[in-house]
Amino acid sequence: MKYFSVIPHEAVEMYKEDFRKNPVGTGPFVFKLWEEGTKLIMHKNPTYFERDEKGDRLPYVDGVSISFIKQRQSAIIELLNEKLDMISGADALDDALSKSGELNEEYTKKFNLQRGPFLKTDYVGILIDEDIDFVKNSPVRLKAIRQAMNYAFDREKMIKFLRKDIGKPATAGFIPMGLKSFNKDIVKGYTYDPDKVRDLLKQAGYPNGEGLPTITLYTTEHYRKLLEYMQSQFAENHIKIEISIEPNSVLSDKVNKSQFLMFKKSWVADYADEENFLSKFYSKNFAPNGYNYFHYKNPNFDKLFEQALNEKNDSLRRSLYQQMDQIAIDDAPMIPMFYDEVVRIVNKRISGLEINPMNLLNLKTVKKAEKESH
């Protein structure tokens, strides 16, 4: 994990809180300047140890400048003016992409589009801990209601019309595409099915939604459109939710303290293993001491999770992961929305920049061709 890179303790002890602005390491680039929220500049490390197959020392470029631009339109203008060589993130690239998620024609002469699986699952979480009073009195304590919500909106249309075909509908497990145990033929998730919604509401004691109270879903401004779409489809299926927009810091704090019943979150892999995603459902990881925001507990899941931790055979461990994923999906302490994609627009003068499912930025083999003169 990048968070656990080896660092010299004597430098940390000397710089203390200022170590973050005085990093000491062995990477291909060295720290030069950081204006928080504005710009980060790194220069080539002249003593970097790696070389290419020809024996030339890496990295190739003399430096890297990273700009933090909040306004999407401003970033696109900088890209078009070739003040930026690359922009990353589907949201940042919205204006440059067609409805089908391809580059608009005016970009294709100068830029390439990079897309691939991202180890990230976007979901709506549901707090199901009946030891908490406001959960004990809520209909979401019932598995049938949670399953009904999972069947009550069309993920395919969400991706097509609201995300320009970026990402894939989360119709299998919580584990995203890009990991080896992902298999939609083995782990069965949810697709849009009004008939099943109706049957589950009746089973839960709320036929056609009669008597079902309005449930508040907490999110940030960033996800408003996606959740308003879900809200509309839920309403068509007799499930009423209201959306509460919160600052990101408030949402994180309240979810961590188990004060919100339903909440929009996403999980990005810390490391490329399914265990990282499934650990969110392990009962010993209850928030605030872990990332089990749902306070989900299933003895069978826990047993398989502990078994997988000690299993050295990859294929057997993969089978355990799939069994756990299915158990969690069936119990539905969450509503998986979509598996995200890595999306970048890159200037054609740039070569050697590859994408990866962790969306890590590896620049040591990047080259930049000279600009053509006219």
C-alpha positions, 0 to 999 in steps of 0.5 A: 500500500502506498500509505505504508511506504518505508520512510526514514524515522529520523526525518519524521522526528526532525520535521514532525508535522512539516514532514509532509512538506519535506518528504524524503524518499527514493522515487523517480521525482523529488519534491520542489513546490506545493501550494495546497489546493493549487499546484504541486511541482516535482523535479527529476530525481538525478540519482533514481536507481531504475533504468530502461531496457537500453540502460538509460536512467529513468525518468525521462521527463525533467519534471511534473507539474500537477494543478488542482483546478476546481472548475471543470470548464477551466480545466478543459480550457487549460487542456485545449490551450496545451497548458495541461497534458492530461486530465483525469476523472469522468466528472472533470471530462464531462464536457469533452465526452459524447453521450456514448462516452467517446471523445467529442470530435474537436478533441480527437486531433490532439488528444487520446482517451484512456478508459479501463476498469477502476477498483471502485464501487459506488453505493448507497449504504444502509445502517441496519444496527437494531441496537440503535433506536432510530434504526430499530423503528425504521423499515430498513431494518427489514431485509425485504425493504432493502432488497426492494430498494435494490430492485427499484431503479434501473442501473443501466439507464443511470449509466447511459443517461447520467454518466455517459456510459462511464462505469458499469451497472453494479448488477453483480456483487459489491466487488468491482470489475477488475478483480479476479473473483468478479463474476456476474454468473456466480455472484447474482446481484440486482437488476430493475424489476418492479414486480419483485419490488411489489412482492417484497413490499407486500412481504414486508407488510407495506403492500404498494408502499402503504404505510411506508414512511419517507426515508432520508438519504444523505449525500453531497452536492456532487451526487445530487443528479444520480440520487434524484434519478433514484428518488424518482424511480423509487417513487414510481415503485411506491418507495418515498425517499427525500434527499438531504445535501450535506458538506462532505466533512459532515457526511463523513463524520455522521456516517462514521458515528452511525448517525445517518440511516442511509448515505451515499458513499464509494469505496476505492481499493487501498490494495488490489485484493477483494479482501479490501472490499469485503472487510467492510462487512466484517463484524469486527470492523464496525464504525467508528473503529473500522469501515463497516458503516452498515454495522452489518453482522452475519456469522456465516460471512465472518466465518468465511472471511476469517477462513479466507484470511488464512487460505493460501490457495488462490482459487479456493480463496476466490471461491470464498470471496464469491460466497461472501459477496453473495451473502452480503448482496443477499442481506443488502445492507447497501445498494450497489450503484455502479463500478467506476472506470478510470478515464483520462484525456491525454495529449498525443504528444505524451507516450508511456502513460498507462492506466491501471485499475488502482488509478495510480499515476506512474510517470517514470516511463512517460515521454513528451514529444516536442511541439510541432513548429509551423 
